[in-house]
């Protein structure tokens, strides 16, 4: 008697490694991307670095790994981290590698060639268009050389705005998809507070965020400013606050977990997202704070740059400005604070827009992108 044995083979999950230089805790974009891919049949690992101030990693649906470094910033940090990242990746099996921004692109390029795997570039920003890079000629030259060498060798790529995608096309003939940095649409009702009319800035406290003009403007603004975030401009920000004697009007909360940040955004009255046009990145970018404010039902003051103009045509959720003088900022914000009719209109438009500008819609493009990568 012959026994027929039928073997069932489970599909092997495609393994994708993502590389960043942050400590993973606050990177909401990468959490969304990695969660979506993990929920849809991919084996995902997100690799970052460990800092002395890093919080314990929270449980996620994807794998997480932190790399220790001796150096914490500057050229020696980038050199050390890239070397450590290369050797970490060398000893792990993967089907694809995705570099997040220019500061991890070289190890991913070399590993993909060594292992003969697919390589993807996810540009969260136009790195060579950052103010802190552009205003330092030697630094700019080095990063521009890396960009020119590496980016054309990545067949697949995506970024956060059509403007940055267009710039890569212009520079290198590279076709980048646009996958915007939008939040997951929450099911619960918003809890808004219109009594405590404070202004909120959330996000990186970095160069080119117009703090040099916003802080002096606070002397004339009829509200308090709450700043949630940290970055390379923080020491200068603290100096500006003291120099302009506005300590009683500005509260610095530092880096906050996403849930706490969401709660504060709902309590705010106006969000602020100013950016100077020094370095092409600020002009072309579409940072997550724009959409975070929308999802919190928060009217905002932002720039009259192309990406914001286009979105504001779809849903008027913001007041756009091109005047970054302290007087101009103060006048615009005071007018908005006093205009209850406009605030209500913008808030209602936010509630409508967030149902369209949400990750549940955007992730469909992400999944289609990775399906095309592995089907090619």
Helices and strands as residue ranges (DSSP letters): E 14-19, H 28-39, E 42-50, E 63-68, H 74-90, E 96-100, G 102-104, H 105-115, E 118-123, G 127-129, H 131-134, H 137-150, G 151-153, E 156-159, H 162-172, E 177-178, E 199-202, H 211-217, E 225-228, H 234-243, G 247-249, E 250-254, H 258-267, E 270-273, H 280-284, H 288-295, E 300-303, H 306-314, E 318-321, H 326-338, H 340-353, H 359-375
